[in-house]
Amino acid sequence: FKPGGQEEEEIRWEHLYYQVQMTPATLTTSGIVATMLAVSSQSRNIEKAVEYLNAVFSDDSIYMLFHFGIEGTHHRIEDGFLRAIPGAGYTRSMTWSMGSQFQQVPSVGQPADVWERTRELNASARKSPDLGFNFDPTAVVSEIGQTRSVSDEYVAGLLDGTRPIADYQEMLDKLRAAGSERIIAELQRQLDAWRAAR
């Protein structure tokens, strides 16, 4: 869930889209890790890489150029909203992946206060009691591969309705046979040890 998400998806997919917040906003380890950036210690130009990252995070014009291209060529800003120029040949990137979305001009279709609403959502998020825990899958790599194969076979079809609901139990049985319970037990063991060490 994110503020303005419904409007963004309606524009992207050109049909009605409904966004419903199912759970309270929660700060989790995976949410933090998903947006982390680092410069490899093997980089030949560590200082330049860090200089570039600092520029993208601190200079709004560099952020906008990186994500949306050249203003007037690839996009326009009209009445305080960003509008892509169709056929301009610039593919918008995932704006959360580099820099801060708070630097972004709202896109056409987004609420004008999308970034203020996002700040409020972030500030109100509760911290997961397990914030900081990170699962090490080494002991169950084989089981993860086998369960992923089962998921690949069933999940999409169950979600989009092309598989009958009766296949759900079959999938659960195959997941158990592939080692899902061992994965859960290993995760629980690590989580218990992590909690005890805190």
N, C-alpha and C positions, 0 to 999 in steps of 0.2 A: 504494500500500500504506500502511495505517496501522493501528496497534494498535486493536483493537476494531472494525475495519471490517467484519469478517465478521458479528459479532453485530448491528451496526447494520443491515446490509443484510437480514439474515434477518427482523428485526423490521419493517423498512420494506416489504419485498416479501412477507412472510408465507410464505416457502418456504426450503428449504435454499439456502445460498449459500456458495461456497468462495472464499477469498481466498488467493492465492499470491504471495509476493514473488518477482518474476522477475529483478530486478536489485538491486544494492546501493543502499542509500539514498544519494542524491546531491543536493547543494545546487546548484541551477541558477539562472541569471538569471530564466528564466520562472517558476520556483517562487517567487522573491522578488517579482517584479513582480506576479504574480497576487494577492498579498495586501497590496499597498501601499495606503495611504490618503493623501489629500492634501486640502487645503482650497484651493479655487480662489482665485486672486488677484482674481477679480471678485466674490467673495462680499461681500455687504453687511455681514456680521457675522463677520468673520474671527476675532475674539477669542472670540466666543460659540461658533463652530464648533469651535475648538481646545479650548475649555473643555469642550464636550460630549465630544469624542473622549477627552480626558484622563480624564473621569469614567467613560466606558465601559471604558477600559483599566485604571482603578485601583480602581473600586468594584464589587465582585462583585455587589452587589444590583442595581445599574443594568444591568450586563451580563446578569444573569439575567432581569430585567424586560424588557429590549429583545428578547432572543431567545426567551423562553418565556412571557411574559405574567405575570399576577398569580398568585402562589402561593396555592393554595386555590380559585382561580377557573378558571385555565387549566392549572395543573399542581399536583402534590403532590410532596413529597419524603418518601419512605418508606424507612426503613432505609438512608439514605445515598444513595438513587438517585432520580433525577427521573422522574416518570411523568406523561405528558400526560393531561388529563382529556378523554375522548372527547366530541366535540360541543360543546366549550367555546367554539369560535369564534375560536381564536387559532392562526394558522399559524406554526409554528416557522420561524425564518429560518436561513440558512446561518451557523452559529455561528462559522466561521473568518473570516467577512467583516468583522466589526467587533468589536473587543475581542480578548481572548486566550482561547482555549478552555481554557487552564489555570485559568481562573476558574470553569469550569463544573462543576456537580455531575454525576457520571456518570449517564447515562440507564439506565433498566431495560434489562437485556440486555447492557450494556457491562461489561467487567471492572472491578472496583472500582479497580484500579491503572492504568486506561487512560491517565491523564495522566502518571504516572511512566514508563510504558512509552514514551509519546510523547516525553517529554524525553530518554530514553535513545536512542531512534531518531534524534532530531534531533542529539544530541551525537555520535553515531557516524557521521553522514552524511559522506561524502567530498565535497570541493569539486570541482566540475567544473573541468577545466583551462581552460575557456572562460568561467568565471564572470565576469560583467560585460559580455560581448559582447551587443550588441543589434542585430539585423538591421534595416536600413532598406529597406523594400520598394518605395520610390518608383520605382526603375528597372524594376521588373517587375510593376507593379500590374495591367496588362492580363493578363499571363500567369497571375497569381494568380487573377484572376476566372475565367479560362477553365478552369484546372485545378480550381478549386473546383466549377464546374458539372459537370465530369466526375466528380469525387468524389461529388457529391450524387446523380448518376445511378447509380453503381455500388456504393459502399462499404457502405451499409446492407444491401443485398441480398446482397452477398458475405459479410458478417459474420453475418447471421442465416440464411443458407442458402436464401433465396428466389430467388437467382440462381445459376445453375450455375457451378462452378469454372472452366469453360471461358471464362467472361466475364472472368476475371482478366487474361488476356493482352490481350484487346480493350481493357480499361480502361487497361492500361499503354501500349498503342499510342496511345490517345486522349490520355492525359496527355502523352506525348512531343509529339504533334502540337499540343497546347495550350500547350506551352512549359515543361514541367517541367524540362528540362535547362538552359534559360536561367535559371530560378529557382535551381537548384542551383549553377550557375556563378557567378551574382551573389552568392549567399550565401557561397560559397567564397572569392571575390575579397575580399569585405568581411572575412571571418574572417581570411584571410591578412594583410591590411593591419592589422587590429586586433592580431593576434599580433606582427607585426613592430614595431609602435609601442610594445609593452609592454616 
